[in-house]
Amino acid sequence: MPHLVIEYAEKLEESISIPALVSAAQQAMQSSGLFAPHTIKTRATPYRHFVAGDKGGSFLHAEVRLFEGRSDRERESLSATVFNTLCQFAEGVPAVTVEVREVDPSCYSKRLPF
C-alpha cells in the first residue's frame, strides 16, 4: 500500500509513452512524502472498449488507494500532485481525473514475503 492504478484509453498509446507516464506518476507519489518509496505500487491498464462522454473521446483516470489516516489536506495535495503529473502527458485528452480512496485495513489482505 499505496496503489496507484492508471486507467486510460488504449488509443492513447499512439501518442503517449505509457512507461514514462507510469514512471512519472510513481515519482509523483514518492515526492508527496506521504509514503516510503518501496511501498508504492503503480500500474496502468488500457481500455479498448469504452464510452467517454457523448463523443467517445479518450481519457486518463488515476485511482490512488491508501490506508486511512491521511488528513484531508494531505489527500487533496496528493490528488493534485498526481493530477498535474497526468496532465503533463495529456495534451488533447478531454477527460483527466484522479480519485483518492481510503482502504479499510481490516478488509485488505496481503501476502508477505517469505
N, C-alpha and C positions, 0 to 999 in steps of 0.2 A: 504494500500500500504506500503511496497512492498509485492509481492507474489513470493514465491519460489515453483515452480512446478517441481517435480522429476518424470520423466518417466522411466520405467525400464521393462526389460523382465520378465514376470511373473515367469518364472522358477528360477529366482534368489532368490525367497522366500524360496527355499530349502536350500540355503547356506548363505543368508544374513538376518539379523534381520532388516526388513524394519522399524519397530518402532524406533529402535536405530539409523538407518540412518537418519530418519526424525528429531529426536531429535538433533543429531549431526549437521545436516545441519541448523536447527533453531539456534543452539548455534553459529555456524559459522557466520550466518547473524548478530546475536547480537554482536559478538566480532568485527565485522567490524567497529563499532562505527558510522556507517552512518545512523542508524535508531533508533527510540525509540523502545525498545523491544516489547511494547504492540501493535505496528503497523505491525509486521512481521507475515505473514501467510505462513506456509509451509505445503505442502501436497505431496503425492506420488500416482501415477497412474500406475497400471500394464498393460502390453500389452501381450495378449496371442498370437495373430497372427501378425507377422511382418517378415520382411526380413532385416537383418543387414549384408551387405556385401555378397559375393558370397557363404559363408558357413553357413549363417543363424545364426551367433553367437548371444550372448547376448549383452545387452547394458545398460548403465545408462546415462541419459541425464537430465540436470537441466536447467531450464529457469528461470532467475530472471527478474521479471517485476518491474520496478520502474519509478517514475516520473522523468521528465527531471531535470537537474540542477546539476548532479554529474560530476566531471571532468573526463577526460579520465583516469587519474591515479587512481582515486577512483573506477571507473568501472573495470579497469584491476585488481586492487588489490582484489576487491570483487569476480571477476571471479576466480582468483587464489585461494582465500580462500575456496570458495565453491568446486572448482575442487579438491583441496588437501583433503578436507573432504570426497568427494565421493570416491577418490582413496583409502582411508583408509579401505573402505568396499568392494573394487572392485578387490580383488585378482582373477585373472583368467578371468576377464571381458575384452574382447578385445576392446570395444568401450566405452570410458567415455568422455563425452562432457559437456560443460557449455556455455550458451549464456546469456548475459545481454542485455535486451531490455528496451528502454525507452518508456514509455506510454505517449501519448499526453493527458494531464489532461482535455482538452476540449472534449475528446472522451471517458472519463471514468465516469461511473455513480456508485454511491454507496448509499445504503440505510443506513441512520444514525440511531443510537439507539434511541429508543423512550424516 
